[in-house]
Amino acid sequence: TRYWRDWSSDVCSSDLGSGNWIAPATMVIRAELLGGGGGGSAGNGEWASGGGGGGYLIATYSVTANQSYSYSVGSNGAAQTACNNANWSISGKGGNSTFGTLVAGGGYGGGSVSTGWNAGAPYSGQGGTNTTTGASTVVKNYAGQNASNAGGDANAYGGSNGLKNIENDSTYGSGAATVGNFSPGNHASGNGNGGGGGPSCQNGHRGGGNGSAGIIKLTY
């Protein structure tokens, strides 16, 4: 017999891909979701920002025996590597992590001065937000950290995942560290963290850094 209060009864987790999960019994499970981190942008003679961190969500969720529930683990947001100052907020967005009707949003890609935040581009470097529709109880609902929308050597960092952003808990790491001018952005490590921006890519470097993928854990 599985008890919904006994979180140690069984755990299913994944950090890649999508599929369907078949509920072994009618019960309330605990779902932990973290969206993918956004990719950092590149700046051609300009400052560039990192990607936003993924949203973090823990909720209880009612499932029915032998029913199928779809899930998808958020992919990492790809960095901008073309040295053209393109708006990267959507192209570099991290994937949403979903289970049933629950969604932990992926962070958005970064921007540069002329096409990103300074030009009023929506979502540039913003952290992911979550959808709690269908949850029995919402335990934690944390938005991912926004990447910096300011120029300068200290502001090319990627946003951290929601757990780090709100509780300063480093279980899933933190956003990519900033770099100086004429340097490639750092790739993010951990889960759900934004990659760094790569300013002044005309110097020949590859551009921004990749975000890191999200994760899903089901405990019952």
C-alpha positions in Angstrom: 0.0 0.0 0.0 1.3 3.5 -0.9 0.5 6.4 1.3 0.4 9.9 -0.1 2.1 11.3 3.0 5.0 8.9 2.7 7.1 10.6 0.1 9.7 7.9 0.3 7.4 5.2 -1.0 8.6 5.5 -4.6 10.2 8.0 -6.9 10.2 8.4 -10.6 12.4 11.1 -12.1 13.7 12.2 -15.4 16.0 14.9 -16.8 15.4 14.3 -20.5 12.6 13.9 -23.0 8.9 13.4 -22.9 6.4 10.6 -22.7 3.5 9.2 -20.7 3.3 8.0 -17.1 0.7 5.4 -16.1 -0.6 5.9 -12.5 -0.3 2.6 -10.6 -3.1 3.5 -8.2 -5.6 6.2 -7.4 -3.7 8.5 -5.1 -2.2 12.0 -4.6 1.4 12.3 -5.8 4.0 15.0 -5.3 5.2 16.6 -8.5 8.4 18.6 -8.6 9.0 20.5 -11.9 11.8 22.8 -13.0 11.8 24.5 -16.4 14.8 24.8 -18.7 17.1 27.8 -18.5 17.3 30.3 -21.4 20.3 30.7 -23.7 22.5 33.7 -23.6 22.6 36.2 -26.4 25.5 37.6 -28.4 26.3 41.3 -29.0 28.1 42.5 -32.1 29.9 45.5 -30.7 27.3 45.6 -27.9 26.7 44.3 -24.4 24.6 41.1 -24.3 22.6 39.5 -21.5 22.2 36.0 -20.3 19.1 33.9 -20.4 16.5 33.7 -17.7 16.2 30.9 -15.1 13.5 28.3 -15.2 10.5 28.4 -13.0 10.3 25.9 -10.0 7.1 24.3 -8.9 6.2 21.7 -6.3 2.5 20.6 -6.1 0.4 17.7 -5.0 -1.7 16.2 -7.8 -4.5 13.7 -7.9 -4.1 10.8 -10.3 -6.4 7.9 -11.2 -5.3 4.2 -11.4 -4.3 3.1 -14.9 -4.8 6.6 -16.4 -2.0 8.0 -18.6 -0.5 11.4 -17.8 1.8 13.1 -20.3 5.0 14.8 -19.2 7.8 16.7 -20.9 11.1 17.7 -19.4 12.1 21.2 -20.4 15.1 21.4 -22.8 17.9 23.8 -22.4 17.7 27.1 -24.2 20.3 27.3 -27.0 22.8 30.2 -27.0 22.9 32.7 -29.8 26.1 32.0 -31.8 25.5 34.2 -34.9 27.2 37.5 -34.4 24.3 39.7 -35.6 22.5 41.2 -32.6 19.3 39.3 -33.3 16.6 39.4 -30.7 17.1 36.0 -28.9 14.4 36.0 -26.3 12.1 33.5 -28.1 14.7 31.5 -30.1 16.8 31.0 -26.9 13.9 30.1 -24.6 14.3 27.1 -22.4 11.6 24.4 -22.7 8.7 24.1 -20.3 8.6 21.2 -17.9 5.1 19.8 -17.8 3.2 17.0 -16.0 -0.6 16.7 -16.7 -1.9 20.3 -16.4 1.1 21.5 -14.3 3.7 23.7 -16.0 7.1 25.0 -14.9 8.0 27.6 -17.4 11.3 27.8 -19.2 13.4 31.0 -19.0 13.6 33.3 -22.0 16.7 33.9 -24.1 18.9 37.0 -23.6 19.0 40.2 -25.5 21.5 42.8 -26.7 21.3 46.6 -26.4 19.9 47.3 -29.8 17.4 44.4 -30.1 16.7 43.3 -26.6 15.8 45.2 -23.4 17.0 48.6 -24.6 14.7 48.3 -27.7 11.7 47.2 -25.5 11.8 43.6 -26.7 9.3 41.5 -24.7 10.6 38.7 -22.4 14.3 39.5 -23.0 16.2 37.5 -20.4 13.1 37.0 -18.2 12.7 34.0 -15.8 10.1 31.4 -16.4 6.7 31.4 -14.6 4.5 28.5 -13.7 0.9 27.2 -14.2 -0.7 25.4 -11.3 -4.0 24.4 -12.9 -5.3 21.1 -11.5 -3.0 21.1 -8.5 -4.5 19.7 -5.2 -2.1 21.8 -3.2 0.6 24.2 -4.3 3.7 23.8 -2.1 6.2 26.0 -3.9 5.6 28.3 -6.9 8.8 30.2 -7.7 9.5 32.2 -10.9 13.0 31.9 -12.3 15.4 34.8 -11.9 15.6 37.4 -14.6 19.0 37.9 -16.3 20.5 41.3 -16.0 19.2 43.9 -18.5 22.1 46.3 -18.0 25.3 46.7 -19.9 28.8 46.4 -18.4 31.3 43.7 -17.5 29.4 42.6 -14.4 26.0 42.1 -16.1 26.3 39.3 -18.6 25.2 36.6 -16.1 22.4 34.1 -16.6 19.4 33.9 -14.3 19.2 31.2 -11.7 16.4 28.6 -11.4 13.4 29.5 -9.2 14.6 27.5 -6.2 17.9 29.4 -6.1 16.2 32.7 -6.9 13.7 32.6 -4.0 15.2 30.4 -1.3 18.9 30.7 -2.3 19.0 26.9 -2.4 21.7 25.6 -4.6 20.4 22.1 -5.1 20.1 22.7 -8.9 23.0 25.2 -9.2 22.8 28.8 -10.3 22.9 30.9 -13.4 26.1 31.1 -15.5 28.6 33.6 -14.2 29.2 36.9 -16.0 32.1 37.5 -18.4 34.0 40.6 -19.5 33.8 42.3 -22.8 35.1 40.4 -25.9 34.4 37.1 -24.2 32.1 34.1 -24.9 29.2 33.6 -22.5 29.5 30.8 -20.0 27.4 27.7 -20.5 25.0 27.0 -17.5 25.5 24.0 -15.3 23.0 22.3 -12.9 19.3 22.4 -14.0 17.1 25.2 -15.0 19.7 27.9 -15.2 20.3 30.6 -17.8 23.4 30.7 -19.9 25.6 33.8 -19.9 25.7 36.6 -22.5 28.6 37.0 -24.9 29.3 40.7 -25.5 31.3 42.0 -28.5 31.3 38.8 -30.5 32.9 40.6 -33.5 36.2 39.7 -31.7 35.7 36.2 -33.0 34.2 34.3 -30.0 31.2 31.9 -30.3 28.6 34.2 -28.6 26.4 33.4 -25.6 26.3 30.3 -23.4 23.7 27.6 -23.4 21.1 27.3 -20.6 20.7 24.0 -18.7 17.8 21.6 -19.0 14.9 21.3 -16.5 13.9 18.3 -14.5 10.7 16.4 -13.3 10.4 14.3 -10.2 7.3 12.4 -9.1 7.1 11.1 -5.6 4.4 8.8 -4.3 
